Amino acid sequence: MVEERRKSVRIKKFITVRYSYEADNQEKKWDMTAIKDISETGMSITTHQQFLPNDIVTFLIKIPSRPLEWIEFTGRVVGSEELKAISGEVVAGSHITRVEFINLKEDQKELIREYITWFLTKEGGGKK
């Protein structure tokens, strides 16, 4: 049996997120993707580039319970690997990037916590 190392419950829920990072020319670049899974402490997303551990990324997310507002927060990259198809082949230009939330305000933590709790109580909640 594999020991669970996660600090909190992670749910599989695809939510649109915008992320910003510094490009090669030191210019901030924005991109959009979907969250693969999310917890109170972090998330996994698909990115077009590979990030290095400890890279800092800025995010804008819309939680379904607040669809009209973007919530801004930052995260520290824990890992970023090339995405592989079920066949084991690399999916060109796609990476799975794992991020740990940093400097979340208490209301942001509560919003994410409420969303995860709501999702888990729904019939068929996708706990991972």
N, C-alpha and C positions, 0 to 999 in steps of 0.2 A: 504494500500500500504506500502511495506517495504522500509524504508529509506536506500539508498545506502551509505555504510560507506567507501568504497574503495577510495583511493586518485587518482587512475589512472585506465584507461581501462585495463581489463584483458581479454586475449583471451584464448580459449581452443585450445591448440596445443600441440601434443605429440612430444617432442624432447628428445633425449637421453642425460642424464646427469650423471656424476660420482660425488660421494660425499664422503667426508672423515670426520671421527669423531674419538674421542678417545674411544677405547674399555675399558672394565673393568680393564685390566692390564696396562692402560695408553699408550698402543700402538696405533698408528694411523691405522685405518682400512678403506679401500676403498670399495665402493659398487657402483653398477650401477642401474639406474632406468630410468623412463620416467617422464618428466614434465607433470603434469595434466593440468595446466594453468599457464600463465605468464603475468606479467605487468611490467611497468617501475620500480616499487618499490618492487616487490616480486614475489613469485611463490608458487604453491602447487605441491608436489611430493608424490609419493608412496614410503614408506620406509619399511624395514624389521624390524625395531625396533621403539619403541616409544621414542621420544625425549622430554626433559623437556623445558618449556618456557625459553628463553634466552640462550639456548645452542648455541654455535657457530659452524657452519659447513662450510667446504671448498668445493667449487664446481668447476667442469670442465665441460663446456658446449660447444657444437658445434652449432652455429647459422647456419641455412641452407645457408645464403648468404656468409658464410665463412667456407665451409665444411672441409677444410684442417687444420684448427687451433683450438686448445682447448683454450677457454677463462676461466681464473681462477678468481674467486671472492669468497667472503664470505657472509654468511647470518646468521641472528639471528632467532632462532625458535620462532614463535609466538604461535603455538599450534600444537599438534600432537595427533590424536585420532585413535582408531582402525577403520579400514575400514569395512563397513557393506554392505552386499549384498542388493539388492532391497527388498528381503524378510525380511530384518532387522537383519539377523543373521551376526555375526562377521566373517570376513574372516581371518582365523588364520594366524598369522605372517605378516600381512599387516597393515600399518598405513597411513593415509593421514597427511602429515606434511606441515604446512604453514610456509613460511620463508620470512623475510623482508631482502632485500639486504642491506649490510652495506659497507661502504668505497669503493663504486664503483668509478672507475676513470671516467673522463668525456667521454673518447672515448668508454668505456664500456656502459655507459648510452646511448650514442648516437647510438651505435650498436643495443642495445635492442629496443630503440625507433624506429629506422629505420625498424627493423624487424616487430614490431607490426604494424606500419603504412602500410608496404607492405602487410602484411597478411590481414589487414582490408580492403584494397582496392581491394583485389582479390574477384572475384565473390564467394559469400557464406562464406566470412570471419566469423570466429566463435567468435564473440564478446559475452562475458558473462555478 
